[in-house]
Amino acid sequence: MVTLAEVARHAGVSASTVSYVLSGKRPISDPTRRRVRASIERLGYQPHAGARALASSRSRIIALMVPLRTDMYVPVMLEIAVAVATAARAHGYDVLLLTGEEGPSALRRVTGSGLAEAVILMDVQLDDERLPVLRAAGPPAVLVGLPADPAGLSCVDLDFTAAGALCVEHLAGLGHREIAVIGEAPGVYARHTGFAERTLRGLRDRAAGSGVRLLHRPCEGGHDAVAGVLARIFDERPGVSAFVVQNETAIEPLLALLRRTGRAVPEDVSVVAVCADQIAAQASVPLTSVAIPAQELGRRAVDRLVEGLTRPDAEDTSGVELLTPALTVRDSSGPPPPPARPGNPRSAAPPHGARAGSRPPGF
């Protein structure tokens, strides 16, 4: 490995001059700085990370806490994580990925040891147990998510409350008055995970203001779980004409079960999802959806964090930044079927070939 002394000899300067060029602690003339940089590039010199951290009290490592739980849709979480790693590298930082569910203990370990100089937290819950540690220890941090009390914290997220409202607004505008929500797994709501709770709040608030009856049912995802939830929904609310899905693993099973039970999308029932654009566009019926901007969330979290790390004189970077959701209309949403009327055989017929009075197959 090339040493700092070898760089100094190649550039014709002292070792301390090379050190000052690297650290920026003292002003160095432009010609000398260019000569040293040219020697560093020519020789392929890499400063020793441990020595650099000791000298500067900075590790240039960002810890990313992203618990990979079995009841969460991991691909979207990893897409955010990749965006964080890419953006951090562009700023000269590396990322330490913490995927376990250690919570506060992991946060204390990486910040107390100096292993990481800053933290990005994902999978944020309304009353997240990691937040008291952040507020007490004070390491620079950004949350990809929104807790119940964000005071003094830096947060970036999609405005999930507005996303839920957009879904109801779209369906109510088409004439739907009975909407069912197939939500995340029960454990997500039991933990009071912020994005799921906020979406549900937006759905309920807009439904109440639009004269819409809303039924919410958590769902584990997978064919059997979705079949059971769908059967219960139609037993409780036979008049449901539209679904909002916030559970990526439930999307294809739902579409398949609707086809199997003779309900065409969107002629008999509409489906709107809150999910990544790629999932919505590539579904067996392209879905009207509110996109989750995973890559933008990762980039913005890093930008906010690096601004606080590199510009100590900058304005306070705490506060909440919510990205405005956008709904893209595709093939899965349309007006509800006409209500059954006496003397109108077409409107009174059961969905697409289902026998009148029979329980749909597959349940």
Sequence and secondary structure as in RCSB ss.txt:
>XXXX:A:sequence
MVTLAEVARHAGVSASTVSYVLSGKRPISDPTRRRVRASIERLGYQPHAGARALASSRSRIIALMVPLRTDMYVP
VMLEIAVAVATAARAHGYDVLLLTGEEGPSALRRVTGSGLAEAVILMDVQLDDERLPVLRAAGPPAVLVGLPADP
AGLSCVDLDFTAAGALCVEHLAGLGHREIAVIGEAPGVYARHTGFAERTLRGLRDRAAGSGVRLLHRPCEGGHDA
VAGVLARIFDERPGVSAFVVQNETAIEPLLALLRRTGRAVPEDVSVVAVCADQIAAQASVPLTSVAIPAQELGRR
AVDRLVEGLTRPDAEDTSGVELLTPALTVRDSSGPPPPPARPGNPRSAAPPHGARAGSRPPGF
>XXXX:A:secstr
   HHHHHHHHTS HHHHHHHHH  S   HHHHHHHHHHHHHHT    HHHHHHHHT   EEEEE    TTS HH
HHHHHHHHHHHHHHHTT EEEEE SS THHHHHHHHHTTS SEEEE S BTT TTHHHHHHH   EEEES  S  
TT EEEEE HHHHHHHHHHHHHHHT  EEEEE S HHHHHTTBHHHHHHHHHHHHHHHHHT EEEEE    SHHH
HHHHHHHHHHH TT  EEEE  HHHHHHHHHHHHHTT  TTTT EEEEEE HHHHHTSSS  EEEE  HHHHHHH
HHHHHHHHHH TTS    EEEEE   EE  TT         TT HHHHS GGG  TT   TT 
